[in-house]
Amino acid sequence: MTDDAQIGEYPRWPEEIFGVLCDAEVTQVAYVPDAGHARLIELCQANGSMRSVALTTEEEGVALLAGAWLGGARGVLLTQSSGVGNCINMLSIVQECRFPLLVIVTMRGEWGEFNPWQVPMGQSVSDALGNAGVIVHPVDAADEIADTVAAAAELAFNAFRAVAVSISQRVIGSKVWK
């Protein structure tokens, strides 16, 4: 990650995603706590117009966001790649009922991964989501994230599709076991 991609101690892309979510009128944010999404989660929690809901497992977010849509609200599911596998069965409701679903996935099991348990799902995310009918937009550069999330939000909310943006571990940075 380059220095110009940072604001203080944080990378800029979480703020950019937050801006896109505000512009897309997202008011529901479902997440399982994740270091890759930590700054974005903080920004959403601090916003009085957004309701941030901590989940015990990621598939709860699919149901929560389907209910939010029925109630007239737009939402986003923030998940780590390992949580994608938890959502696969629940994605059938999105496809069958044609609810919009916007998912932002922070990847593990890729670039510089230390944890072998993260590799299988990390390597399978795009295929697993695609096979479940989710349109996947992978992002490997921080300067492409905001535009990609904006395009994904447009597609999800205007075409009533499930769309995921996967943010590469190269962007997020690999974790180090200490």
Residue pairs with C-beta under 8 A, 6 or more apart in sequence:
1 11
1 142
1 171
1 173
5 11
5 12
5 13
5 142
5 143
6 12
7 15
10 39
11 39
11 142
11 171
12 142
13 142
13 145
13 146
13 167
13 171
14 37
14 39
14 40
14 43
15 39
15 43
16 145
16 146
16 149
17 40
17 104
17 145
17 146
17 149
18 40
18 43
18 44
18 47
19 146
20 146
20 149
20 150
20 153
21 29
21 44
21 50
21 76
21 149
21 153
22 47
22 49
23 150
24 74
24 102
24 150
24 153
24 154
24 157
25 74
26 50
26 74
26 75
26 76
26 102
26 153
27 49
27 50
27 51
27 68
27 73
27 74
27 75
28 50
28 51
28 53
28 64
28 65
28 68
28 73
28 74
28 75
28 76
29 41
29 44
29 50
29 51
29 52
29 53
29 75
29 76
29 78
30 53
30 55
30 60
30 61
30 64
30 65
30 75
30 76
30 77
30 78
31 37
31 41
31 52
31 53
31 54
31 55
31 61
31 77
31 78
31 79
32 54
32 55
32 56
32 57
32 58
32 61
32 78
32 79
32 80
32 83
33 41
33 54
34 41
34 78
34 79
34 80
34 83
34 106
35 175
36 80
36 106
36 107
36 108
36 167
36 172
37 78
37 80
37 104
37 106
40 78
40 104
41 52
41 78
44 50
44 52
45 52
53 61
53 64
55 61
55 64
57 83
57 86
58 77
58 79
58 83
58 84
58 86
58 87
59 86
59 87
59 89
59 90
61 77
61 79
61 87
62 77
62 87
62 90
62 91
62 93
62 94
62 101
63 90
63 93
64 75
65 75
65 76
65 77
65 99
65 101
66 93
66 94
66 97
66 99
66 101
68 74
68 75
69 75
69 99
69 100
74 100
74 102
74 157
75 102
76 102
76 103
76 104
77 87
77 101
77 102
77 103
77 104
78 103
78 104
78 106
79 87
79 103
79 104
79 105
79 106
80 105
80 106
80 107
80 108
81 105
81 106
81 107
81 108
81 109
81 118
81 121
81 122
81 125
81 166
82 108
82 109
82 117
82 118
82 121
82 122
84 105
84 121
84 125
84 128
84 129
84 164
85 121
85 124
85 128
87 103
88 128
88 132
91 101
91 129
91 132
91 133
91 134
91 162
92 132
93 99
94 101
94 133
94 134
94 162
95 132
95 133
95 162
98 160
99 160
99 162
100 156
100 157
100 159
100 160
100 161
100 162
101 134
101 156
101 161
101 162
101 163
102 152
102 153
102 156
102 157
102 163
102 164
103 129
103 134
103 162
103 163
103 164
103 165
104 149
104 164
104 165
104 167
105 125
105 164
105 165
105 166
105 167
106 167
106 169
106 172
107 122
107 125
107 166
107 167
107 168
107 169
107 172
108 115
108 118
108 121
108 122
108 169
108 175
109 115
109 118
109 119
109 120
109 121
109 122
109 123
109 169
110 122
110 123
110 168
110 169
110 170
111 168
111 169
111 170
111 174
112 169
112 174
113 119
113 122
113 169
113 174
113 175
114 174
114 175
114 176
114 177
115 175
115 177
121 128
122 169
125 136
125 166
126 136
126 138
126 166
129 136
129 162
129 164
130 136
132 162
133 162
134 162
134 163
134 164
135 152
135 155
135 161
135 162
135 163
135 164
136 163
136 164
136 165
136 166
137 148
137 151
137 152
137 163
137 164
137 165
137 166
138 165
138 166
138 168
139 145
139 148
139 165
139 166
139 167
139 168
139 171
140 168
140 170
140 171
141 171
142 171
145 165
145 167
145 171
148 165
149 165
152 163
152 164
152 165
153 163
155 161
155 163
156 162
156 163
